[in-house]
Amino acid sequence: MGSRPHLLLIPYPAQGHVAPLLKLATKISEHGIKITFVNTEFIEAKLLASGREKAEEGSLIRFVSVPDGLEGDDRNDPIEMNESVFRVMPGHLKELIEKMNQSDDCEPITCVVADICLGWALEIAHQMGIPAAAFVPFGPPSLAISFQFKRLIESGIIDANGNSMNDELINLSEETLPWKNNEYLWSCSAEPEIQKLLLELLTGVAQAVRISNWVLSNSIYELDSSNCDLVPKILTIGPLLASNHAGNSAGSLILEDSSCLNWLDEQATGSVIYVALGSTTTLNQQQFNELALGLESSGLPFLWVVRWNLVDESFTGFPEGFKERIAGRGKIVEWAAQEKVLAHSSVACFLSHCGWNSTMEGISMGVPFLCWPCFADQYQNRNYICQAWKIGLDLTLDENKIVARHEIQRKVEKLLSDEAIKANALKLKEIAGRSLVEGGPSCKNFRRFVDAIKYNKS
Ligand code: UDP
């Protein structure tokens, strides 16, 4: 048995979870540490089809895949997927670790880094006596409230189903932004089944923290120290960015359309609205039309990511004549190299669903936000963007619960003429950059983790 560090990393099988963990894998491997990265077979196939090499020459990262228990090419039902992942994957993971630990061909696993939503993977490490780190792909506000979930029930603030017992705001501390009862991260889905699933994932957070040696958070301490201070063992190590590493893929599950970068080169500095609502948001046809017409009426160039499944089953196409009218001014792609887009000097603002990765990426590139939260943690992320950090504006729903075209046009204008927001966005970019350089807080925390695994100091 060798004693060199060998880490096993395992993400929850979804875009917003795989990508940041892959970025972390790259960052760790740059310290000469060997990594086995475990994907589901489904995710591994998507990564390969989107351009990731099977095994990059000289790379210390080895990819291994295990079944998720589902047949076919459809993972659109989150409940079915989650149930299957929880039922099937633990057995495969345990077997994989045992096999590697007994093999003469590779070093035994010395640390497991698992998504905090995969509490069972952390339990397996715990039972096998392997040091473990819980990786948190969402922000400190969501981490803090999930960690305190039990206390909130015991204090009579919420019931076991996460419903507010009175209509007051939840204040985790005097310094953190309050949570409104219609914006809890588990209550932002109209579907009770999805709400139940979110509750299940989040109630496991406290136990995951308890049994882990470290809690690795893709965030910046200086931006939200109050929430970070509510969670033990936390090491803020963000922002995790692909752009900080040579020749590394950003972990996209969809092929990036690089033509948008050439298109951005042709646009005026600070002129383009970048519109991307992440990997899972869906709109109905009416909302899609309003977004299209809002972008058109802004009169500005725009780059819009329209995933194949952005619109639900009501999809009938773009509004009539839209593509002809915006030709030359609007660029539509199925998937963009988001970090590169946000870093481009032509981009003026980011119309975003406020997913945590997008939030960190927008902050890192100093781009002001137009916020369109749709699900789970995105509402509170929006609150931090607009109220705490003051780097964006909120899009408001009308009486039909639609973001109307005029609202989009009005808020784009307002955002782009707001010098204070632009200055704040640049200030946060600087803070993000500073946190990563030698001596910066994220850099120091990351080194602490790396040293611990290198020198066996859990
Ligand atoms: N993303 C991308 N290209 C796109 C749209 C999104 O690479 O055209 C990436 C984005 O950079 C981010 C991730 O997809 O890293 C989305 O994660 P996020 O947490 O923002 O949202 P989710 O998809 O989990 O809702």
Residues whose N, C-alpha, C, O or C-beta is under 5 A from the ligand:
A	BS01	UDP	Q15 G16 A19 S252 A276 G278 S279 T280 V305 E334 W335 A336 A337 Q338 E339 G355 W356 N357 S358 T359
